[in-house]
Amino acid sequence: MNYGMNISCLVEEELAQIERPQDWTQADEAQAYERCLRQVLERNGRAWADGNIRIGDYILLSEFLWLFNHFPFTNQS
């Protein structure tokens, strides 16, 4: 999972460098995303990916809540 998260973060860093004009559309964003994903995968050389691999905060939050509920951090002795 960490490997996939790293690839996703690298794509987001590439996307952050793109200047977006006022008339930027969702189609423009999708094209930019695909271009950035291809660039990251070409530089990496080991990863294969297709489509949207963005990892959002909700996944991380739900994982945290699961861990917190199953492994309490307080000493209840």
Sequence and secondary structure as in RCSB ss.txt:
>XXXX:A:sequence
MNYGMNISCLVEEELAQIERPQDWTQADEAQAYERCLRQVLERNGRAWADGNIRIGDYILLSEFLWLFNHFPFTN
QS
>XXXX:A:secstr
 HHHHHHHHHHHHHHHTS   TT  HHHHHHHHHHHHHHHHHHHSS    S     HHHHHHHHHHHHHHS SS 
  
